[in-house]
Amino acid sequence: MARFDSKICIVTGGARGIGEKTAEMFVEQGGKVVIGDNNEELGSAVADTIGADARFFKMDVADPASCQAAVDFTVSEFGGVDYVVNSAIAMAPGALKDLSPEDWNKVISIGLTGTFLMSQAAGRWMIDQGRKGSIVNLSSIGGITPYGMSGAYSTVKAAVIMLSKHLGIEWAAKGIRVNAIMPGHTETPLTSYLQDPEIKKGRSEVTPLQRVGQPVDIANAILFLLSDEADYITSTGLLIDGGLAASVMNHLPGRKWD
Ligand SMILES: NC(=O)c1ccc[n+]([C@@H]2O[C@H](COP(=O)([O-])OP(=O)(O)OC[C@H]3O[C@@H](n4cnc5c(N)ncnc54)[C@H](O)[C@@H]3O)[C@@H](O)[C@H]2O)c1
């Protein structure tokens, strides 16, 4: 029996990057997946590539009706919802001093409100059905350390950690676990600057595990937190950054231990 036999997962932002890798591996391990994304071209191509156990659903996570429709679609296609992975994001880089209210609201509405709305729609369905479940929300290393020129993003990612804790506690007695993942720099279309060999080399050198992250590194942890192996884990966050955040003192001149 495969790890996710008879399990059904919605992955928002599943058209590329970490969400895409998670959707692909979830189906490889026996599950059925709905890729919820606003990029129809990419999302339907990914679902086609994964095969018969994947569907694409065009959605906007910032819209409550769209999140509810994603749940309804998943139930009608596959018969239920066991898991949600909230990976959708949009960024608005820039100094907070110059950030427009529109850009601020865009990052908040997709990264934070979208995570809330999608979790709420799926969680309500699970509670109504008396069905256990697990939700994994993508936070970031930026949610625990300010991330230069991304103040709205870091603020959202810090809030996603707290939202995950709250939902986990509210829904624990219902058998629904909610956790956050905090990736460090991970090579995806969002971080296209990592394609620059100099940047990638420099970042690898300052990362204790000597490389930047790959989507599979993050997907492995997401799948663990979804699975029954994590049955006693809720309301927590897992930092997956090759040791980067913990190594800050090593980067100060005069402080070397190796
Ligand atoms: N890549 C990294 O280095 C890194 C580091 C830390 C955290 N993260 C987090 O991991 C998650 C995935 O990151 P990624 O690098 O794979 O991102 P990505 O940009 O490659 O993918 C994000 C996906 O979200 C979709 N999306 C955007 N707005 C949407 C909306 N309104 N409704 C539905 N879908 C929408 C996009 O179309 C895209 O497919 C994000 O939450 C990100 O903040 C990534």
The ligand as a Gaussian input file, in Angstrom:
#p B3LYP/6-31G(d) Opt

LIG

0 1
 N       11.284000      29.672000      -3.434000
 C       11.749000      30.069000      -2.258000
 O       12.955000      30.354000      -2.094000
 C       10.846000      30.163000      -1.070000
 C       11.413000      30.454000       0.172000
 C       10.583000      30.580000       1.278000
 C        9.214000      30.395000       1.155000
 N        8.685000      30.115000      -0.071000
 C        7.234000      29.974000      -0.142000
 O        6.878000      28.751000      -0.748000
 C        5.690000      28.934000      -1.530000
 C        5.932000      28.495000      -2.958000
 O        7.004000      29.262000      -3.472000
 P        7.526000      29.034000      -4.954000
 O        8.927000      29.484000      -4.975000
 O        7.155000      27.680000      -5.412000
 O        6.626000      30.130000      -5.720000
 P        6.237000      30.271000      -7.271000
 O        6.135000      31.735000      -7.534000
 O        7.135000      29.464000      -8.131000
 O        4.759000      29.619000      -7.325000
 C        3.677000      30.291000      -6.776000
 C        2.407000      29.878000      -7.495000
 O        1.310000      30.605000      -6.914000
 C        0.399000      30.914000      -7.954000
 N       -0.464000      32.042000      -7.558000
 C       -0.128000      33.349000      -7.438000
 N       -1.201000      34.067000      -7.091000
 C       -2.246000      33.213000      -6.976000
 C       -3.628000      33.364000      -6.630000
 N       -4.136000      34.570000      -6.338000
 N       -4.413000      32.270000      -6.595000
 C       -3.900000      31.040000      -6.901000
 N       -2.604000      30.842000      -7.243000
 C       -1.788000      31.918000      -7.273000
 C        1.309000      31.246000      -9.132000
 O        0.620000      31.214000     -10.372000
 C        2.381000      30.181000      -8.994000
 O        2.042000      29.016000      -9.729000
 C        5.299000      30.411000      -1.415000
 O        4.338000      30.577000      -0.411000
 C        6.614000      31.057000      -1.014000
 O        6.437000      32.248000      -0.297000
 C        9.453000      29.987000      -1.183000

